[in-house]
Amino acid sequence: MLIRFKKGFEKIAMGLLSLMPTEKDIKKLQETIKIYETDDRWHLFLWKEAEDIVGLIGVCKTDDKTLEIRHISVNPSFRSQGIGKNMVRSLKAMYPDLELKANEITDPFFQRCQKDEEKADGTEKDGETSG
């Protein structure tokens, strides 16, 4: 289940953010959290499985039609269980009128999500066939 970030979740959010390649430095982590807390265009969500917060996804509304995935992270103990894909799906459901895009850091994961979704839907893209 996707839940909105609250100040009470700051430590767990910083821990999950620190798994991102660009967020290793504590000062950078603090700056990133501050942006999510103060800028109305930036939204941070946490993924809760049972009682545990195991994932994080952060987006920035770049214009009236687009949300850019800035951060996406899953606790290593919970990876390969579809949590990242579920976070992306949940965001799409929350913001049906906005296009979801990735930045250069989150794009490889986002592209895998798109391909898996196309396979599940039975759709093809750019003339490619699914194997």
N, C-alpha and C positions, 0 to 999 in steps of 0.2 A: 504494500500500500504506500502510495506517495503522500508525504506530508510536508507542509511548509516548514522551513527552517525557523527556529525560535532561538533566542539568546541562550536558553537553557541547554541547547544541543551544541553549543559552540565547540566544546572540546572534541566531541565525536566528529563533528563536521570538519574541524581542522585536521584530525587524524585521517579522515577519508580524503580530504583535499591534498594532503601531503603525499598521497600515492600518485598524484599527477606529476609528470616530469617537470612542469614549470613551477611547481609549488613546494619545492624542497626547503627553502629558506623560511625561517619563522617570521621574519619581518614581512616577506611577501605573502605568507599565509594570513597574517593579521590584516594586511592591506586588502587582500581579496575578500575576507569576511566583512570588513568594513564597507566595501563597495556593495556587497549583497545587502547589508543592513541599511544603507543610506540612499542608494540610487534606485528610484522607482522603476527603472527599466530592467534591473537585474533581479532575478528570482532564483532562490536556492531551495531545493527540495531534497528530502531524505527518504530513503526507502526502508520501510519497516517490515520485517518478516517475523511473525509471532511477536515476541517482546524485544527483539534486537533490531537496531538500526544498522543495516549492512551495506547501504549504498547511498550515493549522492549524485544529483544532477543539477547543474546550474546553467541558467540561460540568460540571455540578454535580448530584450526586444529592440532590434536594430532599426525597425521602422514599423509602420502600421500593419504590415503584412508578414513580418518575419521574426522568428525567434531563433537565435543562434545558440547552439549548445557550446558553452564555454568550458564546462567541466563535467566529467562523468567518471565515477569511480565506484568500485565494489570491493568490499573487504576480501582479501585474498582467500580466506577460508570459505567464502560463499561464491566464488567465481565458477563459471561454466554451468550455472544453474538457470540461466535466462534472466537474471535480475536486471542487467543492463538493458536488455531488449524490452523487458517489462516497464522499465522507467521511461524509455523512449515512447512506447505505446501509450502509457498513461499520460504523458505530456501531450501527445497528439490528441488524445481524448479531451483533455482539459482545455486545449486551445484549438478547437477544430477549424477556426477561421484563419489561423496563422500557419504559414509554411515553416516547417522545422528544418534548419540547416545546421551544419557543423562548421567549426573553425579548423585550422590546419592540425591542431592537436587531437581533436575529437573525431575528425573526418574518417580515419581508417575504421574505427569502431562503428560509426554511423553508417558507412557504406556496407559493412557486413550485415547490420540490422536491415537495411533496405533490401539487400539480396535475399536474406532469409524470408522477409515479408513477401517478396515477389514470388519466391518458390512456394510459400504457403498458400498464396492467392492463386497460383498457377499462371501469373502474368509474366510476360517477357519484356525486356527493356533493350532498346537499340538493336533489335534483331537477334539478340542472343537467345539461345535456347537453354533451358535448364536441363541438366544432365540426368 
